[in-house]
Amino acid sequence: MQVTINGKPEDIQATNVMEVLKHKEVDPHMVAVELNTQIVERDQLESTPVKDGDKLEFLFYMGGGR
C-alpha cells in the first residue's frame, strides 16, 4: 500500500502504526506520531490501523539548548 510519511510517498507493508515505525527503524519512545492530522497515543500504536492513502507525520523529540 502507499502512504505518505513526512510528506514523501512510500510503499510499505504494514497493518498498524507500530509496524510502520518498525519498518522505518524508528524508536516509538523517541517520536510522536500524527496519523491524518490526529496524534496517536503511544499506547495505541499497535491497535491503530494504517490504510492505503494515509498520511503520517513523525515528530522527533530533540534535546539541546542551554
Secondary structure, DSSP 4 states (H G I P E B T S, - for coil): -EEEETTEEEE---SBHHHHHHHTT--GGGEEEEETTEEEPGGGTTTSB--TT-EEEEEE------
